């Protein structure tokens, strides 16, 4: 599973961080750990996968 976060810093600049893991909760937590201090997640995306 992959989770991608759109992150906004204090100046309004947007970046993205992502993580992969075995399930949504674990993967979301791992992605949130990558958010730089002073920034916040404004969007959570779970990319489509061909199964």
Buried (B, 14 or more C-beta within 10 A) or exposed (E): BEBBBBBBBEEEEEEEBBBEBEEEEBBBEBBBEBBEEEBEBEEEEEEEEEE
